[in-house]
Amino acid sequence: MSKKKIQICSDSSCDLGTALCERYDIILNPFRITLGDESLIDGVEVTPDDLYAFHERTGTLPKTSATNMAEHMEFFEKQLENAEEILFFTISSTMSVNNHAANLAAEEFDNVYVIDSANLSTGVGLLIIAAAEMAEKGLSAAEIKEKIEELKTKVNASFVIDSLEYLHKGGRCSAVAALGANLLKLKPCIEVKNGSMGVSKKYRGKYSEVLKTYALERLENLDNIVTDHVFVTHAGCDSEIVDSVVDIVKEKLNPKELHITRAGATVSVHCGRNTLGVLFLQKTDVE
């Protein structure tokens, strides 16, 4: 049997879900999630609901573990049994050492290309889908990587978080900021820019109503949004809340494809339950 020309792979931060991974033939090399004394494979042995239950039961925040160099090498060797080249996407290198370990492993091969997405969740997923569609058109792995490097600056990725507890316990938000937000009932909008997360705006009010305002604001510049693929990605929000945002996206933007996905355990460890984002590609660079 002849080998596939390019195998596109990713760590488990991309949040594409089973259906999209199968559709685009994406193979994941998952992070591990530590729950107490157990080290479990994201999406295989542990779900976001498992880690929420663990946190509620113990008060301890689960932790993520990046794949080490040897594990990446083993993964690449296995994929190259059936593919001539590999494109491997990682969560932003400023958020995890996973990219560094993958690059070290890739140095042992001449046909493995590692891409620092400079993003997380379906911000990575948007780039993966773009790469898969380029591969279908016959581009080489080197050509796709070059084009993806240019596309990274056009990923509009943001989320609104209901509570800062997980970000605070994970060391990504100070205790003072968390206390202030909780007292004022603020819902921060987290944006990803240049590979890092930052607060772009703080909303106040009922979470379900905040999300409607957020969605309308994200879609203000309609002419600059690429409508081929748009994501509504959430971390365990009630279906009514998700549906209300989906309705807004459909009415305002009417994208060619609207994907509703749930954040996996790797991303959920950091954002916590009740987080939702509208993510898409822009025609121009994100400012």
N, C-alpha and C positions, 0 to 999 in steps of 0.2 A: 504493500500500500504506500502510495506517495505521501510525502510529508506536506503538511499545511505550510504555506509560505510564511505567515506571521501569526504567532499566538499572542494575543493581548491578555495581560494579567494585571492584577492589582492586589494591594493589601486590602483588608476588610473595612477600611475607612470609607470606601466609595459609596456605600449604602444604595447600590443599584437594585438589590433584591434578586430573588431567584429567577423570576420571569425575564427580566432584562439581561441578566447574566447568560441565561440560556439562549435568548434571542440573538445576542451578539457574540456568543461563545467566549465569554470572559471567565477566566479561571482565577480564583482567589487564593492567595497565600495568607491566611488569617493571622491577626494578632491573637495573643492569649490574654485572657481576663483572669485575674487572681481574686478569688473569693475565699478569704480566710487562708486555709492551707491548701486549697485546690487551685490548680492552674488549668483553665478550661479554654477550648478553642472557640473563638468568636463565631457565632452563627451555626456551629456544629454541636457543641456541648453546652453552650450557654446562650440565653436570649436576654434582651433588655429587661423583660419582666422578672427574670431570675435575679438580675443584679439590683433591681428596685426592691424586690422582696428581701434580699440579703441586707441591703442598707437599712430598711425599715426594721428588720429583726435585730440587727447588731449595732446600728448607728455608725458602722464603719463603711467608708467608701471603697468599693472595689478598685483595683488598679489594672492598667493595661501593661502588657509586656511586648516590646517590639521583637520581631524575628531576628535571630542572630545571623552572622555571616555564613556559618556552616549550614544552617537551615535554609537560607536563601540559595546557596550553591546546590544543595540537594534538590530543592524545588526547581531550579533552572535546568538541572540535568534531566530531571523527569520530563519537563515540558519539551525539551529539545529532542526527545525520542520521537516526537510526532510533529515537530515544527522546525523550520529552517532558521527562523529568527524569533526573538521575544521582545515585546515592548512591555515593560513593567512599571506601573504607576504606583506612586506612594503618596501618603498624606504629606503635607508641607514639612520640609526639613526643619523648619523652625518650631514645629510642634512635636516632633518625634525623631529619634535616632534611626528609625527604620530606613529612611532614605540612605543614610550613610552606610549602614550594614549591607543594603542591597547593592550599592555602588561598589563596595569592596568585593562582594561576591561576583559582580558582573565583570570585574577586571580579569577574572580567570577565564572569561569567554570572549570571543570576538564577534558574537552575534546576539548579545543581550544588551538591550538599551533601556536604561533606567530613567524615568521621568519624574522629577520633583514637581508635583502638581501645584505647589504653592497654595494648596487649598485643603478642604476637608469635606466629608459627606458627599452629597451629589454635586458639589462644586468640582470634585474629582470625577464624579460620574459623567458630567457633561463633557469633559475632555476625553474620557474613555469612549463614549459613544461617537464623538467626532473622529477619534482615531480608528475605530472599527469601520466607520463609513468610508474613511480614506483607504483603509486596507481593502475594502470591497472594490474600490476603483483601481486597485493594482499598484498603489504606491509602496515603496520599500519602507522598511522600518526606520532607516535613517532619514528618509524624506518626511515621514509622518512625525518623527520626533521634532524635526526643524519647524514644521508647521504648528505643532502643538505648543512649542515654546513661544511662538508668536500669539497663539490663541489664549494662553494663560492669563494675560492681562485683561481679557474681555469677559472673564467669569464674574458675574454679579452674584455673590453668595452672602446671604444674611439670614439671621434667625432671631426670633423674639423669645426670650426666656422668662418663664413665669416666676422662677425662684433662683437666686444666686447660690443656693446651698451647695450644689455639686461643684460649681466653679470655685467657690471659696474653699471647700474641703480638698479640692484637687490642686490648690495652690495657684489658681489662675485669677483670683479675685481677693482683695484684702478683706479682713474682717470688718473694717470700718465701712467699706463700700457696701458689703453685704448687709450689714446692720442698717445702714441708711436707706438702702433700697427697700428692705423689708418693712421698715417703719413707715416709709412714704408710699408703700405699695407700688413701687416703680417696676416696670417691666422693660429691661434694657434690650435694645436691638444690637446684636453683635454682628459686625461686618468683617469679612476676611479681605484684607488688602495687603499686597506685597508679601503674602505668605503668613501673615500674622492676624490675630483676632483683636478687635478693638470695639469699644462701645461708640456707636454713631449717634444714637438717640435714646432717650429714656421716656417711655410712655407711662401714663398713670391711668388706672381704672381697672375695670373688670377684664380679665384676660381675653375672653371671647370677643369683646368689643375692641380691645386694643389690636387684636389680630386683623380685624376688618380694616381698621385705619391704616395699619402697617401695609397690608396687601394693596390697598388703593394707592398709597404713597410710592410703593416700589414700582408700580405700573404706570406712573405719571408720564414718563417719557416713552410712549408707546412706539414711536417711529424708530427708536434706537434698540429695540429688543428683537433678537433673533427668535422667531416663533417656531422653529422646527422642533425643538425639545424644551419643554419647561417643566420644572419639578416643584411639587409641593411635598416637602419632606418634614416629617414630624417624629417626635419621640414620645409616643404613647398618649397623644391628645385624644379627647373624646371625638367620636365620629361626627357629631353635630358641628363641632368646632372646625374640624378638617373640611367638612362639606361646605361650610359657609365661606371659607377661603377659596376652595375649589370653584364655587359658583362665581365669585368675584373675578378670578383669573379667566374663567371661560367667557364671562360677559364682557370684560374690559379688553382682553387680549385675543381670545379665540385661537389659541395656539394649534399648530398642526398636530402635535402630540403633547398631551399633558400627562405626566407620570406622577402618581401619588405613591410615595415610598415611605417606609418607616426606617428611622435611623437604627443602625445595628448597635451592638453592645459597646464597641470601641468608642463611638461618638457619644453614645448615651451616658457612658461613665463620666464624661466631662460636662454635659449640659443638663442631665437629669430629665425626669418626666415633664411633660407639658412644655415642649420646645417646638417651634414650627418655623419653617422658612420657605420663602418663594425664591427659587434659584433659576438663573437663565444666563445665556450668553448675550453680550451686547455687540453692536456693530463697531463701537468705538471702545477705547480703553476705559476701564473703570477708574474714576478719579477719586 
